[in-house]
């Protein structure tokens, strides 16, 4: 008998001893990081609201209780019973019963009413039907991504269950080594922005944190083939943790499955959906530009199939000696600071990913309160000595001034925007400004993936700033549904109609002008001296956006008929700082200053050489801590 089998036998014995004698336990099994208890008496379990909590405390594991199939009422009968229990105001749109697990997925406009206060409605459903309910939100804006991900996972339930069981056995395997050390190896994004990738290793476990591309470069990818990473085979990686879905962190995660990886991807639920959206578009753009994509779309589906979503604050076992907790990073939807607790109190490491320390219109500011942190791996995008961004109110005031002047003279405004994060931030500014009369009401056209990304934002309002979340809960106040917003889905013909109709504002991908529909708009609007190009996000070195921002006006451009050409920009070019999803120099220093507890060591990464070295030096002098500005392929040993 394997160690895991013996462990499960012992757990089942403990569970049977702890539950009342009239509850029959038929099986216990690991599914991913969770312990799943199957019972013929789910209704009895549900009557004791404290029983699961007591078991979780006793076993020190995350527990899910599911009914044995023999205990379930027929789906036809359960359907009517569930609808009778849930308040009509919840707006139930779909019920999906899964006989293999005894779960019913309830899609509703207001899933909070499906859950009930402290889970009371969920318990009533189990008490009345035996089924284990799960509530999900009906997107206020229809999202093909959310629908496709949910349908795909539904189709793959059996295989996914096998995957989770295998992962669960890996997580809870017996520790094999008595050595005690922790190492971090840098595979990318050191003294540069992009291709984020790190290996966190112990004698027992190897975890890959992020695996992204480098904006403006086709060839520079993370150093995955070195011995510390995949050099000894993709099977040597125990887990992948994704801090957020931007391509410089997520683009090459599906590549791991091409190399033979078959383990878990830990990220938040919205990051999973956004990763699917962005990586499929990444492949599409590569194909349109005549480049060979690094992997096939099937690898994106494998990534989603292997993803285990975690919520902020949940402490989760991901290896025999590692626990992971996600905390809000304030950067984009679902972005997470990843906190690793290693061993039985041995060492704690936090990877910031990308962070925004202050509240924005979209998100609450980054969390920096942890039980313990000895080492912090900190982004440094705006860590340079003079990298201070404009105050948000001043930034919005300047943006409205630039837009107003352009619209008054009959010009159009083109804003290159990242589909995820900055676009929604700008949409909120424009909606309020037009509602309050600070800007004339003109059409705001959303091109590329912006509308789809916005739909995903409205699907997960619990990840948004408190006030915005409340507005989205009330359909008549949802700012993303304002009538000014128009989704461009008619291609080149619709773009020409937009230009012919007169002054407007256009938000279009890509945010660094490295391909995408923004180039089509630039071809149309660029020669117009009355129009304005407005940068509101970071422009990485080497990108077209960076070259234009620095003053270049004659730019190479492939015309709509596919011919190579050059374009002379006559439109105004403006940069409005303050809308970045990254903390500026002051925000990064304040993040560390107020961090509880303050780390002993800081590795400054994800910034150009000047930014990482400036921030490292400043933190050392101000807080008397050990700081580093590592290069790629360095390894740091702790303990």
C-alpha positions as CSV (number, residue, x, y, z in Angstrom):
1,X,0.0,0.0,0.0
2,X,1.4,3.4,-1.0
3,X,1.9,6.1,1.5
4,X,-1.0,8.1,0.0
5,X,-3.4,5.1,0.2
6,X,-2.4,4.6,3.9
7,X,-2.9,8.3,4.5
8,X,-6.4,8.2,3.0
9,X,-7.3,5.1,5.0
10,X,-6.2,6.9,8.2
11,X,-8.2,10.0,7.2
12,X,-11.3,8.0,6.5
13,X,-11.0,6.4,9.9
14,X,-10.7,9.8,11.5
15,X,-13.7,11.2,9.6
16,X,-15.9,8.2,10.5
17,X,-14.9,8.7,14.2
18,X,-15.7,12.4,14.1
19,X,-19.0,12.4,12.3
20,X,-22.3,11.2,13.9
21,X,-22.9,7.5,13.7
22,X,-25.9,7.9,11.4
23,X,-23.7,9.4,8.6
24,X,-22.1,6.8,6.3
25,X,-18.8,7.7,4.6
26,X,-18.3,5.7,1.4
27,X,-15.0,7.2,0.2
28,X,-12.4,9.8,0.8
29,X,-10.0,10.9,-2.0
30,X,-7.7,13.7,-2.9
31,X,-8.7,15.9,-5.9
32,X,-6.0,18.5,-6.3
33,X,-5.3,20.3,-3.1
34,X,-8.7,19.3,-1.6
35,X,-9.9,16.3,0.4
36,X,-13.2,15.1,-1.0
37,X,-15.5,13.1,1.3
38,X,-18.3,11.1,-0.3
39,X,-21.3,10.2,1.8
40,X,-24.7,8.5,1.5
41,X,-26.0,11.1,3.9
42,X,-25.4,14.6,2.4
43,X,-28.6,15.9,3.9
44,X,-27.5,15.0,7.3
45,X,-24.1,16.6,6.7
46,X,-25.9,19.8,5.6
47,X,-28.0,20.0,8.7
48,X,-24.9,20.4,10.9
49,X,-23.5,23.7,9.5
50,X,-20.4,23.4,11.7
51,X,-19.4,19.8,10.9
52,X,-17.3,20.5,7.8
53,X,-15.5,23.3,9.6
54,X,-14.7,21.0,12.5
55,X,-13.3,18.3,10.2
56,X,-11.2,20.8,8.3
57,X,-9.7,22.0,11.6
58,X,-9.1,18.5,12.8
59,X,-7.5,17.3,9.5
60,X,-5.9,20.6,8.6
61,X,-7.1,20.3,5.0
62,X,-9.5,21.9,2.6
63,X,-12.6,19.7,2.5
64,X,-15.4,19.3,0.0
65,X,-18.4,16.9,0.8
66,X,-20.1,15.3,-2.1
67,X,-23.0,12.8,-2.2
68,X,-22.6,9.2,-3.1
69,X,-24.6,8.8,-6.4
70,X,-27.0,6.5,-4.6
71,X,-28.1,9.4,-2.4
72,X,-29.2,11.7,-5.1
73,X,-32.7,12.6,-6.1
74,X,-33.3,12.4,-9.9
75,X,-32.2,15.6,-11.7
76,X,-35.7,16.3,-13.0
77,X,-37.1,16.4,-9.5
78,X,-34.0,18.2,-8.1
79,X,-34.3,20.9,-10.7
80,X,-37.8,21.9,-9.5
81,X,-36.7,21.6,-5.8
82,X,-33.6,23.8,-6.3
83,X,-35.6,26.5,-8.1
84,X,-38.2,26.5,-5.3
85,X,-35.5,27.0,-2.7
86,X,-33.6,29.8,-4.5
87,X,-35.3,33.3,-4.3
88,X,-36.7,34.3,-7.7
89,X,-34.7,37.6,-7.6
90,X,-31.5,35.6,-7.9
91,X,-32.2,35.3,-11.7
92,X,-31.2,31.7,-12.2
93,X,-30.4,31.2,-15.9
94,X,-29.1,27.6,-16.0
95,X,-28.9,24.4,-13.9
96,X,-26.3,21.8,-14.8
97,X,-26.4,18.5,-12.9
98,X,-23.4,16.2,-12.8
99,X,-24.2,12.7,-11.7
100,X,-20.6,11.6,-11.4
101,X,-19.8,14.1,-8.6
102,X,-23.2,14.9,-7.3
103,X,-22.7,18.6,-8.1
104,X,-25.2,21.0,-9.5
105,X,-23.8,24.1,-11.1
106,X,-26.3,27.0,-10.7
107,X,-25.7,29.9,-13.0
108,X,-27.5,33.1,-11.8
109,X,-27.4,36.8,-12.3
110,X,-27.0,37.2,-8.5
111,X,-25.0,34.2,-7.3
112,X,-24.8,35.7,-3.8
113,X,-28.5,34.9,-3.4
114,X,-27.8,31.3,-4.5
115,X,-25.2,31.1,-1.7
116,X,-27.3,32.9,1.0
117,X,-26.0,34.3,4.2
118,X,-23.0,32.2,5.4
119,X,-24.0,29.6,2.9
120,X,-27.5,29.1,4.2
121,X,-29.2,28.6,0.8
122,X,-26.5,26.2,-0.3
123,X,-27.2,24.1,2.8
124,X,-30.9,24.2,2.2
125,X,-30.4,22.9,-1.4
126,X,-28.3,20.0,-0.1
127,X,-30.8,19.3,2.7
128,X,-33.6,19.2,0.2
129,X,-32.1,17.4,-2.7
130,X,-28.8,15.7,-1.6
131,X,-27.0,17.5,-4.5
132,X,-23.9,19.7,-3.8
133,X,-24.6,23.1,-5.3
134,X,-22.1,25.6,-6.8
135,X,-23.1,29.1,-7.8
136,X,-21.5,30.9,-10.7
137,X,-22.4,34.3,-12.2
138,X,-24.2,34.9,-15.4
139,X,-22.1,37.5,-17.2
140,X,-23.9,40.8,-17.4
141,X,-22.2,41.2,-20.8
142,X,-22.2,38.0,-22.8
143,X,-18.7,36.6,-22.9
144,X,-17.7,33.9,-25.4
145,X,-14.5,33.3,-23.4
146,X,-16.4,32.5,-20.1
147,X,-19.0,30.4,-22.0
148,X,-16.3,28.5,-23.9
149,X,-14.2,27.8,-20.8
150,X,-17.2,26.6,-18.8
151,X,-18.4,24.4,-21.6
152,X,-15.0,23.0,-22.2
153,X,-14.5,22.1,-18.5
154,X,-18.0,20.6,-18.5
155,X,-17.0,18.3,-21.4
156,X,-13.7,17.4,-19.8
157,X,-15.1,16.7,-16.4
158,X,-14.1,13.0,-16.3
159,X,-10.5,13.6,-17.5
160,X,-10.2,16.6,-15.3
161,X,-11.3,14.5,-12.3
162,X,-8.5,12.0,-13.1
163,X,-6.0,14.8,-13.5
164,X,-7.0,16.3,-10.1
165,X,-6.8,12.9,-8.4
166,X,-3.3,12.4,-9.8
167,X,-2.2,15.9,-8.7
168,X,-3.7,15.3,-5.3
169,X,-1.6,12.3,-4.8
170,X,1.5,14.2,-5.8
171,X,0.7,17.0,-3.4
172,X,0.2,14.7,-0.5
173,X,3.1,12.3,-1.2
174,X,5.6,11.5,1.5
175,X,8.6,13.9,1.8
176,X,11.7,12.1,0.7
177,X,14.5,14.5,1.7
178,X,15.8,15.6,5.1
179,X,17.7,18.5,3.7
180,X,16.5,22.1,4.4
181,X,17.1,24.8,1.8
182,X,15.3,27.2,-0.5
183,X,16.5,28.5,-3.8
184,X,15.2,31.0,-6.4
185,X,16.6,30.8,-10.0
186,X,15.9,33.7,-12.4
187,X,14.9,32.5,-15.9
188,X,13.8,35.9,-17.2
189,X,12.6,39.5,-16.5
190,X,15.8,40.5,-14.7
191,X,17.1,43.9,-15.7
192,X,14.5,43.8,-18.4
193,X,10.7,44.0,-18.7
194,X,9.0,40.8,-20.0
195,X,9.6,37.1,-20.2
196,X,8.8,36.7,-16.4
197,X,9.9,33.3,-15.2
198,X,11.4,32.0,-11.9
199,X,12.0,28.6,-10.3
200,X,11.4,28.2,-6.6
201,X,13.0,25.0,-5.5
202,X,13.5,23.0,-2.3
203,X,15.0,19.5,-1.9
204,X,11.5,18.2,-2.4
205,X,9.8,20.5,-4.9
206,X,10.3,22.7,-8.0
207,X,7.8,25.4,-8.8
208,X,7.7,27.6,-11.9
209,X,6.4,31.1,-11.3
210,X,5.1,32.7,-14.5
211,X,6.3,32.0,-18.1
212,X,5.9,35.0,-20.3
213,X,7.2,36.5,-23.6
214,X,9.1,39.7,-24.1
215,X,7.2,42.6,-25.8
216,X,9.0,43.8,-28.9
217,X,11.0,40.6,-29.3
218,X,10.3,37.3,-31.1
219,X,13.4,35.5,-30.0
220,X,14.0,36.3,-26.3
221,X,12.1,33.8,-24.2
222,X,12.7,32.5,-20.7
223,X,15.7,30.2,-20.2
224,X,13.5,27.1,-19.8
225,X,16.1,24.6,-21.0
226,X,18.7,25.1,-18.2
227,X,19.0,22.3,-15.7
228,X,17.2,24.2,-13.0
229,X,14.1,24.4,-15.2
230,X,13.1,21.9,-17.9
231,X,16.7,20.7,-18.6
232,X,16.0,17.4,-16.9
233,X,12.5,17.2,-18.4
234,X,9.2,19.0,-17.9
235,X,8.1,16.2,-15.4
236,X,10.7,17.7,-12.9
237,X,8.4,20.7,-12.4
238,X,5.8,20.0,-9.6
239,X,3.6,23.0,-10.2
240,X,3.2,26.3,-12.1
241,X,1.9,29.4,-10.4
242,X,0.7,32.3,-12.6
243,X,0.5,35.7,-11.0
244,X,-1.6,37.2,-13.7
245,X,-2.7,36.9,-17.4
246,X,-0.7,39.6,-19.2
247,X,1.4,38.0,-21.9
248,X,4.7,38.9,-20.5
249,X,3.8,36.6,-17.6
250,X,1.5,34.0,-19.3
251,X,2.2,33.7,-23.0
252,X,4.4,30.6,-22.8
253,X,2.6,28.7,-20.1
254,X,0.9,26.5,-22.8
255,X,4.4,25.8,-24.3
256,X,5.2,23.8,-21.2
257,X,2.6,21.2,-22.2
258,X,4.2,20.9,-25.6
259,X,7.4,20.0,-23.7
260,X,5.6,17.3,-21.8
261,X,4.4,19.1,-18.6
262,X,1.3,17.5,-17.2
263,X,0.9,19.1,-13.8
264,X,-1.2,21.8,-12.2
265,X,-1.4,25.5,-13.0
266,X,-2.4,27.6,-10.0
267,X,-4.0,31.0,-10.7
268,X,-7.2,32.9,-9.9
269,X,-10.4,32.1,-11.9
270,X,-10.5,35.4,-13.9
271,X,-6.7,34.9,-14.7
272,X,-7.5,31.5,-16.1
273,X,-10.2,32.9,-18.4
274,X,-8.1,35.9,-19.4
275,X,-5.1,33.7,-20.1
276,X,-7.2,31.6,-22.4
277,X,-8.3,34.8,-24.3
278,X,-4.9,36.3,-24.5
279,X,-2.9,33.2,-25.5
280,X,-5.3,32.3,-28.3
281,X,-5.1,35.8,-29.6
282,X,-1.3,35.6,-29.3
283,X,-1.3,32.5,-31.6
284,X,-3.7,34.3,-34.0
285,X,-1.5,37.4,-34.2
286,X,1.6,35.3,-34.8
287,X,-0.1,33.5,-37.7
288,X,-1.3,36.7,-39.3
289,X,2.2,38.1,-39.1
290,X,3.6,35.1,-40.9
291,X,5.4,33.8,-37.8
292,X,5.4,30.2,-36.7
293,X,3.4,30.0,-33.4
294,X,5.4,28.4,-30.5
295,X,2.6,26.0,-29.8
296,X,-0.9,24.9,-31.0
297,X,-4.2,26.0,-29.7
298,X,-4.6,22.5,-28.2
299,X,-1.9,23.4,-25.7
300,X,-4.1,26.3,-24.5
301,X,-6.9,23.9,-23.9
302,X,-4.6,21.6,-22.0
303,X,-3.5,24.6,-19.8
304,X,-7.1,25.4,-18.9
305,X,-7.8,21.7,-18.2
306,X,-4.9,21.6,-15.8
307,X,-5.7,24.9,-14.1
308,X,-6.7,24.8,-10.4
309,X,-8.3,28.2,-9.5
310,X,-7.7,29.6,-6.1
311,X,-9.3,32.6,-4.3
312,X,-7.5,35.4,-2.5
313,X,-6.7,34.4,1.0
314,X,-7.1,30.6,0.7
315,X,-4.1,28.8,2.1
316,X,-3.5,25.8,-0.2
317,X,-1.1,22.8,-0.2
318,X,0.5,22.6,-3.6
319,X,3.4,20.2,-2.6
320,X,4.4,18.1,0.4
321,X,6.4,21.1,1.8
322,X,4.8,24.1,0.2
323,X,1.6,26.1,0.9
324,X,0.5,28.9,-1.5
325,X,-1.7,31.9,-0.7
326,X,-2.8,34.5,-3.3
327,X,-3.4,38.1,-2.3
328,X,-4.8,41.0,-4.4
329,X,-2.0,42.7,-6.4
330,X,-4.2,45.6,-7.6
331,X,-2.7,45.3,-11.1
332,X,-5.3,43.7,-13.4
333,X,-8.3,41.5,-12.9
334,X,-7.4,38.5,-10.8
335,X,-3.7,39.5,-10.4
336,X,-2.1,38.0,-7.4
337,X,0.8,38.4,-5.1
338,X,1.9,34.8,-4.6
339,X,3.0,33.9,-1.0
340,X,4.8,30.6,-0.4
341,X,5.1,29.1,3.0
342,X,7.8,26.4,2.8
343,X,8.2,23.6,5.3
344,X,6.9,23.6,8.8
345,X,7.7,27.3,9.3
346,X,11.0,26.9,7.5
347,X,10.9,29.9,5.1
348,X,8.5,32.3,3.4
349,X,8.8,33.9,0.0
350,X,6.4,36.3,-1.7
351,X,6.5,37.1,-5.5
352,X,4.8,40.4,-6.2
353,X,4.1,39.8,-9.8
354,X,3.0,43.2,-11.0
355,X,1.5,45.4,-8.4
356,X,-0.4,48.7,-7.9
357,X,-0.1,49.9,-4.4
358,X,-2.9,52.5,-4.3
359,X,-6.6,52.0,-5.0
360,X,-7.6,52.7,-8.6
361,X,-11.1,53.1,-10.2
362,X,-11.0,49.4,-11.0
363,X,-9.2,47.7,-8.0
364,X,-8.4,47.9,-4.4
365,X,-4.7,48.5,-3.8
366,X,-2.2,45.6,-3.4
367,X,-2.2,43.7,-0.1
368,X,1.1,43.8,1.8
369,X,0.1,42.2,5.1
370,X,1.4,38.6,5.5
371,X,1.9,36.2,8.4
372,X,5.6,35.9,7.5
373,X,7.9,36.9,4.6
374,X,11.7,36.5,4.7
375,X,12.3,37.3,1.0
376,X,10.3,39.4,-1.4
377,X,10.7,39.2,-5.2
378,X,9.5,42.7,-6.2
379,X,8.7,44.2,-9.6
380,X,10.6,47.3,-10.6
381,X,8.9,48.5,-13.8
382,X,8.8,52.1,-12.5
383,X,11.6,51.7,-9.9
384,X,13.9,54.3,-11.4
385,X,15.0,57.3,-9.4
386,X,12.7,59.7,-11.4
387,X,9.8,57.3,-12.1
388,X,7.1,59.2,-10.3
389,X,3.7,59.0,-11.9
390,X,1.2,61.8,-12.0
391,X,-1.5,61.8,-9.3
392,X,-4.6,60.0,-10.6
393,X,-6.9,63.0,-10.4
394,X,-4.3,65.1,-12.3
395,X,-3.9,62.3,-14.9
396,X,-7.7,62.2,-15.5
397,X,-7.8,66.0,-15.7
398,X,-5.0,66.0,-18.3
399,X,-6.7,63.2,-20.3
400,X,-10.0,65.0,-20.4
401,X,-8.2,68.2,-21.5
402,X,-6.4,66.4,-24.4
403,X,-9.6,64.7,-25.5
404,X,-11.7,67.9,-25.3
405,X,-9.3,69.9,-27.4
406,X,-9.1,67.2,-30.1
407,X,-12.9,66.7,-30.3
408,X,-13.5,70.4,-30.4
409,X,-11.4,70.8,-33.5
410,X,-13.2,67.9,-35.2
411,X,-10.4,65.3,-34.7
412,X,-10.5,61.7,-33.6
413,X,-8.7,60.3,-30.5
414,X,-6.8,57.0,-30.8
415,X,-5.8,55.4,-27.5
416,X,-3.6,52.2,-27.8
417,X,-4.7,50.2,-24.8
418,X,-4.0,46.8,-23.3
419,X,-7.2,44.8,-23.6
420,X,-7.1,43.9,-19.9
421,X,-6.9,46.5,-17.2
422,X,-6.1,49.9,-18.7
423,X,-9.0,49.8,-21.2
424,X,-11.5,49.3,-18.5
425,X,-9.9,52.0,-16.3
426,X,-10.1,54.5,-19.3
427,X,-13.7,53.4,-19.9
428,X,-14.7,54.3,-16.4
429,X,-13.1,57.7,-16.7
430,X,-14.9,58.4,-20.0
431,X,-18.2,57.2,-18.8
432,X,-18.1,59.4,-15.7
433,X,-16.8,62.4,-17.7
434,X,-19.6,62.2,-20.3
435,X,-22.2,61.6,-17.6
436,X,-21.1,64.7,-15.7
437,X,-20.7,66.8,-18.8
438,X,-16.9,67.1,-18.6
439,X,-16.7,65.7,-22.1
440,X,-19.1,65.9,-25.0
441,X,-21.0,62.7,-25.6
442,X,-19.3,61.1,-28.5
443,X,-19.1,57.4,-29.5
444,X,-16.3,55.4,-27.8
445,X,-15.3,52.6,-30.1
446,X,-13.7,49.5,-28.6
447,X,-11.6,47.4,-31.0
448,X,-9.7,44.2,-30.6
449,X,-10.3,42.1,-27.5
450,X,-11.3,45.1,-25.3
451,X,-15.1,44.3,-25.3
452,X,-14.5,40.6,-24.5
453,X,-12.1,41.5,-21.8
454,X,-14.6,43.9,-20.4
455,X,-17.3,41.2,-20.4
456,X,-14.9,39.0,-18.3
457,X,-14.5,41.9,-15.8
458,X,-18.2,42.0,-15.3
459,X,-18.3,38.2,-14.7
460,X,-16.1,38.5,-11.7
461,X,-17.1,41.8,-9.9
462,X,-15.9,40.3,-6.6
463,X,-12.3,41.0,-7.8
464,X,-13.1,44.7,-8.5
465,X,-13.0,47.7,-6.2
466,X,-15.9,47.7,-3.7
467,X,-17.8,50.6,-5.1
468,X,-17.5,49.4,-8.7
469,X,-18.7,46.0,-7.6
470,X,-21.8,47.4,-6.2
471,X,-22.6,49.3,-9.4
472,X,-22.2,46.2,-11.5
473,X,-24.6,44.3,-9.3
474,X,-27.3,46.9,-10.3
475,X,-27.7,46.6,-14.1
476,X,-29.0,50.1,-14.6
477,X,-25.8,51.5,-12.9
478,X,-23.3,49.2,-14.6
479,X,-20.8,51.8,-16.2
480,X,-19.6,49.3,-18.8
481,X,-23.1,49.2,-20.3
482,X,-23.2,52.9,-21.0
483,X,-24.7,53.6,-24.5
484,X,-21.6,55.5,-25.7
485,X,-19.6,52.3,-25.9
486,X,-19.6,50.5,-29.2
487,X,-18.0,47.2,-29.9
488,X,-16.2,47.1,-33.3
489,X,-16.9,43.8,-34.8
490,X,-17.3,44.6,-38.5
491,X,-13.7,44.8,-39.5
492,X,-12.2,47.3,-42.0
493,X,-15.6,48.4,-43.4
494,X,-16.8,49.4,-39.9
495,X,-13.6,51.2,-39.1
496,X,-13.9,53.3,-42.2
497,X,-17.6,54.1,-41.4
498,X,-16.4,55.2,-37.9
499,X,-13.9,57.7,-39.4
500,X,-16.5,59.0,-41.9
501,X,-19.0,59.7,-39.2
502,X,-17.0,62.3,-37.4
503,X,-15.3,62.9,-34.0
504,X,-15.0,59.9,-31.8
505,X,-12.7,58.2,-29.3
506,X,-11.1,54.8,-30.2
507,X,-9.6,52.4,-27.7
508,X,-7.8,49.7,-29.6
509,X,-5.3,46.9,-29.0
510,X,-2.4,46.4,-29.0
511,X,-1.3,48.6,-26.1
512,X,2.3,48.8,-27.3
513,X,1.3,49.0,-31.0
514,X,3.0,45.7,-31.8
515,X,0.3,44.6,-34.2
516,X,-3.4,44.4,-33.8
517,X,-6.2,46.7,-35.1
518,X,-4.5,49.8,-33.7
519,X,-2.3,49.8,-36.8
520,X,-5.3,49.9,-39.0
521,X,-6.6,53.0,-37.1
522,X,-3.1,54.5,-37.2
523,X,-3.1,54.2,-41.0
524,X,-6.4,56.0,-41.3
525,X,-5.9,58.7,-38.6
526,X,-2.2,59.2,-38.5
527,X,-2.0,61.7,-41.4
528,X,-4.7,63.9,-39.8
529,X,-3.2,66.9,-37.9
530,X,-6.5,67.4,-36.1
531,X,-6.4,64.0,-34.5
532,X,-4.4,62.8,-31.5
533,X,-2.7,59.6,-30.4
534,X,-2.7,59.2,-26.6
535,X,-0.5,56.8,-24.7
536,X,-1.8,55.8,-21.3
537,X,0.2,52.7,-20.6
538,X,3.8,51.5,-20.4
539,X,5.7,51.3,-23.7
540,X,8.5,48.7,-23.5
541,X,11.8,49.4,-25.2
542,X,11.9,48.2,-28.8
543,X,8.2,48.4,-29.4
544,X,6.6,50.7,-32.0
545,X,4.8,52.5,-29.3
546,X,8.1,53.3,-27.6
547,X,9.6,54.6,-30.8
548,X,6.6,56.9,-31.5
549,X,6.6,58.1,-27.9
550,X,10.3,59.1,-28.2
551,X,9.6,61.2,-31.3
552,X,9.7,59.0,-34.4
553,X,7.1,60.1,-36.9
554,X,8.1,58.1,-40.1
555,X,7.1,54.6,-39.3
556,X,7.0,51.3,-41.3
557,X,3.5,50.0,-41.7
558,X,2.0,47.2,-43.7
559,X,-1.0,48.5,-45.5
560,X,-4.4,46.9,-45.5
561,X,-3.7,45.3,-48.9
562,X,-0.6,43.6,-47.4
563,X,2.1,45.9,-49.0
564,X,5.0,47.2,-47.0
565,X,4.8,51.0,-46.8
566,X,5.8,53.9,-44.5
567,X,3.5,56.3,-42.8
568,X,4.3,59.9,-41.7
569,X,2.4,60.8,-38.6
570,X,0.9,64.3,-38.6
571,X,-1.4,63.7,-35.7
572,X,-0.5,65.0,-32.2
573,X,1.1,62.5,-29.9
574,X,0.5,62.8,-26.1
575,X,1.4,60.7,-23.1
576,X,-0.7,60.8,-20.0
577,X,1.0,59.1,-17.1
578,X,-0.9,57.8,-14.1
579,X,-3.0,55.1,-15.7
580,X,-0.4,52.4,-15.5
581,X,-1.3,49.2,-13.6
582,X,2.2,49.4,-12.0
583,X,3.2,51.1,-8.8
584,X,5.6,54.0,-9.4
585,X,8.8,54.5,-7.5
586,X,7.0,56.0,-4.5
587,X,4.4,53.3,-4.6
588,X,7.0,50.5,-4.6
589,X,8.9,52.2,-1.7
590,X,5.6,52.6,0.3
591,X,4.7,49.0,-0.4
592,X,7.9,47.8,1.3
593,X,7.8,50.5,4.0
594,X,4.3,49.5,5.2
595,X,4.7,45.8,4.5
596,X,4.0,43.7,7.6
597,X,6.3,42.0,8.3
598,X,9.0,43.8,6.4
599,X,11.2,41.3,4.5
600,X,14.8,40.6,5.2
601,X,15.8,40.4,1.5
602,X,14.4,41.9,-1.7
603,X,15.1,40.9,-5.2
604,X,14.3,43.7,-7.6
605,X,13.2,42.3,-11.0
606,X,10.9,43.2,-13.9
607,X,12.5,46.5,-14.8
608,X,15.3,47.7,-17.0
609,X,18.8,47.8,-15.6
610,X,18.6,51.3,-14.3
611,X,15.2,50.8,-12.6
612,X,16.1,47.6,-10.9
613,X,19.5,49.0,-9.6
614,X,18.0,52.3,-8.5
615,X,15.2,50.6,-6.6
616,X,17.6,48.0,-5.0
617,X,19.9,50.8,-3.9
618,X,17.1,52.9,-2.5
619,X,15.6,50.1,-0.5
620,X,19.0,49.1,0.9
621,X,19.7,52.6,2.1
622,X,16.3,53.4,3.4
623,X,15.4,50.2,5.2
624,X,18.8,48.6,5.9
625,X,17.8,45.4,4.2
626,X,19.7,43.1,1.9
627,X,18.7,43.9,-1.7
628,X,19.7,42.6,-5.1
629,X,19.2,43.5,-8.8
630,X,19.8,40.0,-10.2
631,X,20.7,39.1,-13.8
632,X,19.0,36.3,-15.6
633,X,20.3,32.8,-14.8
634,X,21.3,33.7,-11.2
635,X,20.5,31.4,-8.3
636,X,19.9,32.6,-4.8
637,X,20.1,30.2,-1.9
638,X,18.3,30.9,1.4
639,X,19.1,28.9,4.5
